[in-house]
Amino acid sequence: MYIIIVGCGRIGSYLANLLQDDHNVVVIDKEADNLERVGDNFNGFSITGDALDLDVLKEAGIEKADAVAVTTSNDNTNIVIAQIAKKVFNVPKVVARVSDIGKAEIYRNLGVDPVNSTSIFATLLREKVLERNFTTYIFESSKVSMLEIKDTGIYSGKRVKDLNIPGEFQVITVVRGQEPVIPEEDMVFTAGDIIVGVVKLSALKKIKKMLKLQ
C-alpha cells in the first residue's frame, strides 16, 4: 500500500516505522526537526510542509495514496486534512487521531475512521487497576467492542463454538503460549489460553454473565 502519514510526533513516527517494511510510506510534518523522529533507518520519504496545502499533499503523492493517517495533536487540523483527503482526493482509507472523543461522530459522518487513544488507554488502565481476568477494548464504535479473556481453567474442555453466540459474540483469536491462532470452531480451550472475541455492545452485560466474568 501507498500510505501518507500527516504529523511526525510520537504517534506518527512510531506508525511510520511499523508500516515501512511492508508498505511505501510518506511522512509530512511542518517542522523539519520532527521528521528526525523516524530515525536513520526509515526507508520511506519525509516532506517538510503544511498538509493543509494541496501542493504539499500532491508532492507527497496523495493522488495515488491507498490510505492517509492524520496524527497531529490538533483535532480541528486533523478534521480538515482528513476531509481534504477523503473528499478532494478520494483516498479510499482515511484514519484520523481525535483527542476530543465528542468529535468522533463528526469524523464518522465525514467518512473518516477516528481513533481516540485516551479512551483506549483509560479502559486498559481501568482493567489493570481492577485486576480483572478480562479486558474490554473500547473502539470508536457505538455497536461493537472486543473482549480479551484469560482462561483460568473455567473454559478448559469447552470448544470455540460453545462460546460463540451468533450476532452477539464471536471468538476470533486464541493466544496459546506466545502463539496467536485463528481458531476452528472445534478448537478446545486449555487453561492459560487468552481468548479474544468481538462482542455486540448491547449484549455485553449478557456475554459477561455467560462467560462468568462478573
PyRosetta script that sets phi, psi and omega in degrees:
from pyrosetta import init, pose_from_sequence

init()
pose = pose_from_sequence("MYIIIVGCGRIGSYLANLLQDDHNVVVIDKEADNLERVGDNFNGFSITGDALDLDVLKEAGIEKADAVAVTTSNDNTNIVIAQIAKKVFNVPKVVARVSDIGKAEIYRNLGVDPVNSTSIFATLLREKVLERNFTTYIFESSKVSMLEIKDTGIYSGKRVKDLNIPGEFQVITVVRGQEPVIPEEDMVFTAGDIIVGVVKLSALKKIKKMLKLQ")
pose.set_psi(1, 151.5)
pose.set_omega(1, 174.0)
pose.set_phi(2, -101.3)
pose.set_psi(2, 114.5)
pose.set_omega(2, -170.2)
pose.set_phi(3, -124.4)
pose.set_psi(3, 132.1)
pose.set_omega(3, 176.1)
pose.set_phi(4, -109.7)
pose.set_psi(4, 130.5)
pose.set_omega(4, 177.0)
pose.set_phi(5, -113.6)
pose.set_psi(5, 123.1)
pose.set_omega(5, 178.7)
pose.set_phi(6, -102.3)
pose.set_psi(6, 119.4)
pose.set_omega(6, -177.1)
pose.set_phi(7, 103.1)
pose.set_psi(7, 119.2)
pose.set_omega(7, -176.9)
pose.set_phi(8, -119.0)
pose.set_psi(8, 48.0)
pose.set_omega(8, 171.6)
pose.set_phi(9, -81.6)
pose.set_psi(9, -155.2)
pose.set_omega(9, -178.5)
pose.set_phi(10, -63.1)
pose.set_psi(10, -41.3)
pose.set_omega(10, -178.3)
pose.set_phi(11, -71.0)
pose.set_psi(11, -50.5)
pose.set_omega(11, -177.4)
pose.set_phi(12, -61.9)
pose.set_psi(12, -42.5)
pose.set_omega(12, -179.0)
pose.set_phi(13, -68.2)
pose.set_psi(13, -38.5)
pose.set_omega(13, 178.8)
pose.set_phi(14, -66.1)
pose.set_psi(14, -42.7)
pose.set_omega(14, 178.6)
pose.set_phi(15, -61.8)
pose.set_psi(15, -41.8)
pose.set_omega(15, 179.8)
pose.set_phi(16, -59.3)
pose.set_psi(16, -42.7)
pose.set_omega(16, 179.8)
pose.set_phi(17, -70.5)
pose.set_psi(17, -31.3)
pose.set_omega(17, 176.2)
pose.set_phi(18, -66.9)
pose.set_psi(18, -33.6)
pose.set_omega(18, -173.3)
pose.set_phi(19, -92.1)
pose.set_psi(19, -21.5)
pose.set_omega(19, -165.8)
pose.set_phi(20, -63.7)
pose.set_psi(20, -28.3)
pose.set_omega(20, -176.0)
pose.set_phi(21, -69.6)
pose.set_psi(21, -30.8)
pose.set_omega(21, -174.0)
pose.set_phi(22, -115.4)
pose.set_psi(22, -2.9)
pose.set_omega(22, -175.5)
pose.set_phi(23, -141.0)
pose.set_psi(23, 162.7)
pose.set_omega(23, 173.2)
pose.set_phi(24, -87.1)
pose.set_psi(24, 117.7)
pose.set_omega(24, -172.3)
pose.set_phi(25, -120.3)
pose.set_psi(25, 134.1)
pose.set_omega(25, 173.9)
pose.set_phi(26, -122.7)
pose.set_psi(26, 131.8)
pose.set_omega(26, 179.6)
pose.set_phi(27, -114.4)
pose.set_psi(27, 134.2)
pose.set_omega(27, 178.8)
pose.set_phi(28, -119.0)
pose.set_psi(28, 134.7)
pose.set_omega(28, 172.9)
pose.set_phi(29, -152.4)
pose.set_psi(29, 146.3)
pose.set_omega(29, 179.7)
pose.set_phi(30, -69.3)
pose.set_psi(30, -27.1)
pose.set_omega(30, -177.0)
pose.set_phi(31, -103.9)
pose.set_psi(31, 121.0)
pose.set_omega(31, -178.9)
pose.set_phi(32, -60.8)
pose.set_psi(32, -35.4)
pose.set_omega(32, -179.2)
pose.set_phi(33, -62.2)
pose.set_psi(33, -35.2)
pose.set_omega(33, -179.6)
pose.set_phi(34, -64.3)
pose.set_psi(34, -32.1)
pose.set_omega(34, -177.9)
pose.set_phi(35, -66.5)
pose.set_psi(35, -18.4)
pose.set_omega(35, 177.8)
pose.set_phi(36, -70.9)
pose.set_psi(36, -14.1)
pose.set_omega(36, -179.8)
pose.set_phi(37, -62.5)
pose.set_psi(37, -26.4)
pose.set_omega(37, -177.1)
pose.set_phi(38, -69.9)
pose.set_psi(38, -18.7)
pose.set_omega(38, 176.4)
pose.set_phi(39, 89.5)
pose.set_psi(39, 167.7)
pose.set_omega(39, -176.8)
pose.set_phi(40, -71.3)
pose.set_psi(40, -21.8)
pose.set_omega(40, -177.1)
pose.set_phi(41, -90.2)
pose.set_psi(41, 2.8)
pose.set_omega(41, 179.1)
pose.set_phi(42, -67.6)
pose.set_psi(42, 126.1)
pose.set_omega(42, -176.4)
pose.set_phi(43, -104.3)
pose.set_psi(43, 10.7)
pose.set_omega(43, 176.5)
pose.set_phi(44, -92.1)
pose.set_psi(44, -161.4)
pose.set_omega(44, -179.9)
pose.set_phi(45, -112.6)
pose.set_psi(45, 143.7)
pose.set_omega(45, 178.6)
pose.set_phi(46, -121.2)
pose.set_psi(46, 134.8)
pose.set_omega(46, -178.9)
pose.set_phi(47, -127.9)
pose.set_psi(47, 126.8)
pose.set_omega(47, 174.7)
pose.set_phi(48, -88.8)
pose.set_psi(48, 118.9)
pose.set_omega(48, -178.7)
pose.set_phi(49, 170.7)
pose.set_psi(49, 170.5)
pose.set_omega(49, -179.7)
pose.set_phi(50, -94.1)
pose.set_psi(50, 117.6)
pose.set_omega(50, -177.2)
pose.set_phi(51, -69.7)
pose.set_psi(51, -6.3)
pose.set_omega(51, 172.3)
pose.set_phi(52, -75.9)
pose.set_psi(52, -13.3)
pose.set_omega(52, 177.6)
pose.set_phi(53, -88.0)
pose.set_psi(53, 119.1)
pose.set_omega(53, -177.8)
pose.set_phi(54, -59.6)
pose.set_psi(54, -33.6)
pose.set_omega(54, -179.8)
pose.set_phi(55, -65.7)
pose.set_psi(55, -35.2)
pose.set_omega(55, 177.7)
pose.set_phi(56, -66.6)
pose.set_psi(56, -42.7)
pose.set_omega(56, 178.8)
pose.set_phi(57, -63.7)
pose.set_psi(57, -38.9)
pose.set_omega(57, 178.6)
pose.set_phi(58, -67.8)
pose.set_psi(58, -37.9)
pose.set_omega(58, 176.8)
pose.set_phi(59, -61.7)
pose.set_psi(59, -33.4)
pose.set_omega(59, 179.4)
pose.set_phi(60, -76.9)
pose.set_psi(60, -9.8)
pose.set_omega(60, 178.3)
pose.set_phi(61, 87.7)
pose.set_psi(61, 31.4)
pose.set_omega(61, -175.8)
pose.set_phi(62, -63.4)
pose.set_psi(62, -25.0)
pose.set_omega(62, -179.0)
pose.set_phi(63, -67.7)
pose.set_psi(63, -16.1)
pose.set_omega(63, 176.5)
pose.set_phi(64, -116.8)
pose.set_psi(64, 8.4)
pose.set_omega(64, -176.1)
pose.set_phi(65, -70.1)
pose.set_psi(65, 139.4)
pose.set_omega(65, 173.4)
pose.set_phi(66, -88.3)
pose.set_psi(66, -25.7)
pose.set_omega(66, -178.0)
pose.set_phi(67, -156.1)
pose.set_psi(67, 149.7)
pose.set_omega(67, 174.5)
pose.set_phi(68, -130.6)
pose.set_psi(68, 132.2)
pose.set_omega(68, 175.3)
pose.set_phi(69, -117.9)
pose.set_psi(69, 122.2)
pose.set_omega(69, -178.3)
pose.set_phi(70, -106.1)
pose.set_psi(70, 116.0)
pose.set_omega(70, -168.5)
pose.set_phi(71, -125.2)
pose.set_psi(71, 19.4)
pose.set_omega(71, -179.3)
pose.set_phi(72, -69.2)
pose.set_psi(72, 170.0)
pose.set_omega(72, -178.1)
pose.set_phi(73, -87.0)
pose.set_psi(73, 0.3)
pose.set_omega(73, -177.8)
pose.set_phi(74, -106.8)
pose.set_psi(74, 112.3)
pose.set_omega(74, -177.3)
pose.set_phi(75, -60.2)
pose.set_psi(75, -42.7)
pose.set_omega(75, -177.2)
pose.set_phi(76, -64.8)
pose.set_psi(76, -40.6)
pose.set_omega(76, 175.9)
pose.set_phi(77, -62.6)
pose.set_psi(77, -42.6)
pose.set_omega(77, -179.4)
pose.set_phi(78, -61.8)
pose.set_psi(78, -41.9)
pose.set_omega(78, -179.4)
pose.set_phi(79, -62.2)
pose.set_psi(79, -45.8)
pose.set_omega(79, -177.7)
pose.set_phi(80, -65.1)
pose.set_psi(80, -47.5)
pose.set_omega(80, -179.1)
pose.set_phi(81, -63.8)
pose.set_psi(81, -41.1)
pose.set_omega(81, 179.0)
pose.set_phi(82, -62.4)
pose.set_psi(82, -41.0)
pose.set_omega(82, 179.6)
pose.set_phi(83, -66.9)
pose.set_psi(83, -39.0)
pose.set_omega(83, 176.7)
pose.set_phi(84, -61.0)
pose.set_psi(84, -45.6)
pose.set_omega(84, -179.5)
pose.set_phi(85, -61.6)
pose.set_psi(85, -41.2)
pose.set_omega(85, -175.5)
pose.set_phi(86, -77.8)
pose.set_psi(86, -48.1)
pose.set_omega(86, -171.1)
pose.set_phi(87, -89.5)
pose.set_psi(87, -36.1)
pose.set_omega(87, -177.1)
pose.set_phi(88, -86.9)
pose.set_psi(88, -43.5)
pose.set_omega(88, -175.1)
pose.set_phi(89, -105.7)
pose.set_psi(89, -0.7)
pose.set_omega(89, 175.6)
pose.set_phi(90, 54.3)
pose.set_psi(90, 41.3)
pose.set_omega(90, 176.5)
pose.set_phi(91, -67.4)
pose.set_psi(91, 127.8)
pose.set_omega(91, -174.5)
pose.set_phi(92, -59.3)
pose.set_psi(92, -39.2)
pose.set_omega(92, -175.8)
pose.set_phi(93, -128.7)
pose.set_psi(93, 119.1)
pose.set_omega(93, 178.5)
pose.set_phi(94, -126.5)
pose.set_psi(94, 123.3)
pose.set_omega(94, 179.7)
pose.set_phi(95, -121.7)
pose.set_psi(95, 136.9)
pose.set_omega(95, -178.0)
pose.set_phi(96, -135.8)
pose.set_psi(96, 141.7)
pose.set_omega(96, 174.9)
pose.set_phi(97, -73.2)
pose.set_psi(97, 136.1)
pose.set_omega(97, 175.4)
pose.set_phi(98, -131.6)
pose.set_psi(98, 121.9)
pose.set_omega(98, 179.6)
pose.set_phi(99, -84.8)
pose.set_psi(99, -37.1)
pose.set_omega(99, 178.4)
pose.set_phi(100, -90.6)
pose.set_psi(100, 105.8)
pose.set_omega(100, -175.0)
pose.set_phi(101, -61.3)
pose.set_psi(101, -21.9)
pose.set_omega(101, 178.2)
pose.set_phi(102, -67.3)
pose.set_psi(102, -17.9)
pose.set_omega(102, 179.6)
pose.set_phi(103, -91.5)
pose.set_psi(103, -1.4)
pose.set_omega(103, -176.8)
pose.set_phi(104, -58.6)
pose.set_psi(104, -38.4)
pose.set_omega(104, -178.7)
pose.set_phi(105, -65.8)
pose.set_psi(105, -33.6)
pose.set_omega(105, 177.0)
pose.set_phi(106, -61.8)
pose.set_psi(106, -44.3)
pose.set_omega(106, 178.9)
pose.set_phi(107, -59.8)
pose.set_psi(107, -47.1)
pose.set_omega(107, -177.6)
pose.set_phi(108, -62.1)
pose.set_psi(108, -39.4)
pose.set_omega(108, 179.8)
pose.set_phi(109, -65.3)
pose.set_psi(109, -22.6)
pose.set_omega(109, 177.6)
pose.set_phi(110, -88.7)
pose.set_psi(110, -0.5)
pose.set_omega(110, -178.9)
pose.set_phi(111, 82.7)
pose.set_psi(111, 18.8)
pose.set_omega(111, -178.6)
pose.set_phi(112, -108.0)
pose.set_psi(112, 138.5)
pose.set_omega(112, 177.1)
pose.set_phi(113, -85.0)
pose.set_psi(113, 116.0)
pose.set_omega(113, 179.3)
pose.set_phi(114, -88.7)
pose.set_psi(114, 146.1)
pose.set_omega(114, 175.6)
pose.set_phi(115, -127.9)
pose.set_psi(115, 121.1)
pose.set_omega(115, 179.8)
pose.set_phi(116, -112.8)
pose.set_psi(116, 105.2)
pose.set_omega(116, -176.0)
pose.set_phi(117, -68.0)
pose.set_psi(117, -29.0)
pose.set_omega(117, -178.2)
pose.set_phi(118, -61.0)
pose.set_psi(118, -48.3)
pose.set_omega(118, -177.8)
pose.set_phi(119, -67.3)
pose.set_psi(119, -36.9)
pose.set_omega(119, -179.3)
pose.set_phi(120, -66.3)
pose.set_psi(120, -49.7)
pose.set_omega(120, -176.4)
pose.set_phi(121, -72.2)
pose.set_psi(121, -34.7)
pose.set_omega(121, 177.1)
pose.set_phi(122, -63.3)
pose.set_psi(122, -38.3)
pose.set_omega(122, 178.7)
pose.set_phi(123, -65.8)
pose.set_psi(123, -44.2)
pose.set_omega(123, 178.5)
pose.set_phi(124, -61.2)
pose.set_psi(124, -43.1)
pose.set_omega(124, 179.6)
pose.set_phi(125, -64.8)
pose.set_psi(125, -38.9)
pose.set_omega(125, 178.8)
pose.set_phi(126, -59.2)
pose.set_psi(126, -44.8)
pose.set_omega(126, -178.0)
pose.set_phi(127, -67.9)
pose.set_psi(127, -35.5)
pose.set_omega(127, 177.8)
pose.set_phi(128, -67.3)
pose.set_psi(128, -40.7)
pose.set_omega(128, 179.5)
pose.set_phi(129, -62.5)
pose.set_psi(129, -40.5)
pose.set_omega(129, -178.5)
pose.set_phi(130, -80.8)
pose.set_psi(130, -8.4)
pose.set_omega(130, 177.7)
pose.set_phi(131, 53.7)
pose.set_psi(131, 44.2)
pose.set_omega(131, 177.2)
pose.set_phi(132, -80.9)
pose.set_psi(132, 165.4)
pose.set_omega(132, 177.3)
pose.set_phi(133, -96.7)
pose.set_psi(133, 19.3)
pose.set_omega(133, 175.5)
pose.set_phi(134, -147.4)
pose.set_psi(134, 159.1)
pose.set_omega(134, 177.5)
pose.set_phi(135, -130.5)
pose.set_psi(135, 135.1)
pose.set_omega(135, 175.5)
pose.set_phi(136, -102.4)
pose.set_psi(136, 115.5)
pose.set_omega(136, 177.5)
pose.set_phi(137, -89.7)
pose.set_psi(137, 122.8)
pose.set_omega(137, -179.4)
pose.set_phi(138, -95.5)
pose.set_psi(138, 114.1)
pose.set_omega(138, 176.0)
pose.set_phi(139, -94.3)
pose.set_psi(139, 169.3)
pose.set_omega(139, 178.3)
pose.set_phi(140, -79.1)
pose.set_psi(140, 65.8)
pose.set_omega(140, 179.2)
pose.set_phi(141, -147.3)
pose.set_psi(141, 142.7)
pose.set_omega(141, 177.5)
pose.set_phi(142, -94.2)
pose.set_psi(142, 4.8)
pose.set_omega(142, -172.9)
pose.set_phi(143, -112.8)
pose.set_psi(143, -43.0)
pose.set_omega(143, -174.2)
pose.set_phi(144, -132.2)
pose.set_psi(144, 160.0)
pose.set_omega(144, 174.8)
pose.set_phi(145, -145.6)
pose.set_psi(145, -170.3)
pose.set_omega(145, 178.7)
pose.set_phi(146, -134.4)
pose.set_psi(146, 149.8)
pose.set_omega(146, 175.2)
pose.set_phi(147, -118.1)
pose.set_psi(147, 135.2)
pose.set_omega(147, 171.0)
pose.set_phi(148, -115.2)
pose.set_psi(148, 117.9)
pose.set_omega(148, -172.4)
pose.set_phi(149, -122.4)
pose.set_psi(149, 129.9)
pose.set_omega(149, 173.9)
pose.set_phi(150, -92.1)
pose.set_psi(150, 123.1)
pose.set_omega(150, -179.8)
pose.set_phi(151, -79.0)
pose.set_psi(151, 108.3)
pose.set_omega(151, 178.8)
pose.set_phi(152, -87.3)
pose.set_psi(152, 8.0)
pose.set_omega(152, -179.5)
pose.set_phi(153, 120.3)
pose.set_psi(153, -12.5)
pose.set_omega(153, -175.6)
pose.set_phi(154, -69.0)
pose.set_psi(154, -25.8)
pose.set_omega(154, -179.4)
pose.set_phi(155, -104.3)
pose.set_psi(155, -1.4)
pose.set_omega(155, -178.5)
pose.set_phi(156, -55.2)
pose.set_psi(156, 130.7)
pose.set_omega(156, -178.8)
pose.set_phi(157, 93.4)
pose.set_psi(157, -19.1)
pose.set_omega(157, 176.8)
pose.set_phi(158, -81.6)
pose.set_psi(158, 156.1)
pose.set_omega(158, 178.5)
pose.set_phi(159, -102.3)
pose.set_psi(159, 162.8)
pose.set_omega(159, 179.5)
pose.set_phi(160, -54.7)
pose.set_psi(160, -43.9)
pose.set_omega(160, -177.0)
pose.set_phi(161, -68.3)
pose.set_psi(161, -15.7)
pose.set_omega(161, 176.6)
pose.set_phi(162, -73.8)
pose.set_psi(162, -24.8)
pose.set_omega(162, -179.8)
pose.set_phi(163, -94.8)
pose.set_psi(163, -26.2)
pose.set_omega(163, -177.6)
pose.set_phi(164, -66.9)
pose.set_psi(164, 137.1)
pose.set_omega(164, 172.5)
pose.set_phi(165, -127.8)
pose.set_psi(165, 109.1)
pose.set_omega(165, -176.3)
pose.set_phi(166, -50.2)
pose.set_psi(166, 129.3)
pose.set_omega(166, 177.8)
pose.set_phi(167, 82.2)
pose.set_psi(167, -7.0)
pose.set_omega(167, -177.1)
pose.set_phi(168, -128.4)
pose.set_psi(168, -39.6)
pose.set_omega(168, -179.2)
pose.set_phi(169, -150.5)
pose.set_psi(169, 135.7)
pose.set_omega(169, -178.5)
pose.set_phi(170, -141.7)
pose.set_psi(170, 122.2)
pose.set_omega(170, 174.5)
pose.set_phi(171, -72.6)
pose.set_psi(171, 126.7)
pose.set_omega(171, -177.7)
pose.set_phi(172, -114.5)
pose.set_psi(172, -23.5)
pose.set_omega(172, -179.5)
pose.set_phi(173, -149.8)
pose.set_psi(173, 144.1)
pose.set_omega(173, 172.1)
pose.set_phi(174, -126.2)
pose.set_psi(174, 125.4)
pose.set_omega(174, 177.0)
pose.set_phi(175, -101.3)
pose.set_psi(175, 116.3)
pose.set_omega(175, -178.7)
pose.set_phi(176, -117.2)
pose.set_psi(176, 115.8)
pose.set_omega(176, -171.1)
pose.set_phi(177, 70.0)
pose.set_psi(177, -120.1)
pose.set_omega(177, 175.8)
pose.set_phi(178, -109.7)
pose.set_psi(178, 7.4)
pose.set_omega(178, -171.2)
pose.set_phi(179, -107.1)
pose.set_psi(179, 115.3)
pose.set_omega(179, 174.8)
pose.set_phi(180, -78.3)
pose.set_psi(180, 138.9)
pose.set_omega(180, -177.4)
pose.set_phi(181, -131.0)
pose.set_psi(181, 136.1)
pose.set_omega(181, 169.0)
pose.set_phi(182, -86.3)
pose.set_psi(182, 110.0)
pose.set_omega(182, -165.8)
pose.set_phi(183, -82.7)
pose.set_psi(183, 149.2)
pose.set_omega(183, 166.6)
pose.set_phi(184, -79.5)
pose.set_psi(184, 161.6)
pose.set_omega(184, -177.5)
pose.set_phi(185, -63.4)
pose.set_psi(185, -26.9)
pose.set_omega(185, -177.4)
pose.set_phi(186, -92.3)
pose.set_psi(186, 4.2)
pose.set_omega(186, 177.8)
pose.set_phi(187, -61.8)
pose.set_psi(187, 135.2)
pose.set_omega(187, -177.8)
pose.set_phi(188, -100.7)
pose.set_psi(188, 131.3)
pose.set_omega(188, 179.4)
pose.set_phi(189, -75.1)
pose.set_psi(189, 148.4)
pose.set_omega(189, 173.3)
pose.set_phi(190, -128.5)
pose.set_psi(190, 157.3)
pose.set_omega(190, -179.3)
pose.set_phi(191, -57.2)
pose.set_psi(191, 136.2)
pose.set_omega(191, -179.1)
pose.set_phi(192, 98.5)
pose.set_psi(192, -14.2)
pose.set_omega(192, 176.8)
pose.set_phi(193, -61.7)
pose.set_psi(193, 146.4)
pose.set_omega(193, 169.2)
pose.set_phi(194, -108.5)
pose.set_psi(194, 120.1)
pose.set_omega(194, -175.0)
pose.set_phi(195, -103.4)
pose.set_psi(195, 125.6)
pose.set_omega(195, 178.7)
pose.set_phi(196, -115.6)
pose.set_psi(196, 127.3)
pose.set_omega(196, -178.1)
pose.set_phi(197, -141.0)
pose.set_psi(197, 155.7)
pose.set_omega(197, 174.8)
pose.set_phi(198, -92.3)
pose.set_psi(198, 134.4)
pose.set_omega(198, -178.2)
pose.set_phi(199, -129.9)
pose.set_psi(199, 140.0)
pose.set_omega(199, 173.6)
pose.set_phi(200, -74.7)
pose.set_psi(200, 127.0)
pose.set_omega(200, -173.2)
pose.set_phi(201, -59.4)
pose.set_psi(201, -35.0)
pose.set_omega(201, 179.8)
pose.set_phi(202, -66.9)
pose.set_psi(202, -17.2)
pose.set_omega(202, -179.7)
pose.set_phi(203, -108.0)
pose.set_psi(203, 7.6)
pose.set_omega(203, -173.5)
pose.set_phi(204, -58.8)
pose.set_psi(204, -46.2)
pose.set_omega(204, -179.2)
pose.set_phi(205, -61.1)
pose.set_psi(205, -43.1)
pose.set_omega(205, 179.7)
pose.set_phi(206, -63.5)
pose.set_psi(206, -42.7)
pose.set_omega(206, -178.1)
pose.set_phi(207, -67.5)
pose.set_psi(207, -41.3)
pose.set_omega(207, 178.3)
pose.set_phi(208, -61.4)
pose.set_psi(208, -39.6)
pose.set_omega(208, 178.6)
pose.set_phi(209, -66.0)
pose.set_psi(209, -43.3)
pose.set_omega(209, -179.3)
pose.set_phi(210, -63.7)
pose.set_psi(210, -38.0)
pose.set_omega(210, -178.1)
pose.set_phi(211, -87.1)
pose.set_psi(211, 4.8)
pose.set_omega(211, 178.6)
pose.set_phi(212, 58.0)
pose.set_psi(212, 46.6)
pose.set_omega(212, 179.9)
pose.set_phi(213, -101.9)
pose.set_psi(213, 3.1)
pose.set_omega(213, -178.9)
pose.set_phi(214, -115.5)
pose.dump_pdb("model.pdb")
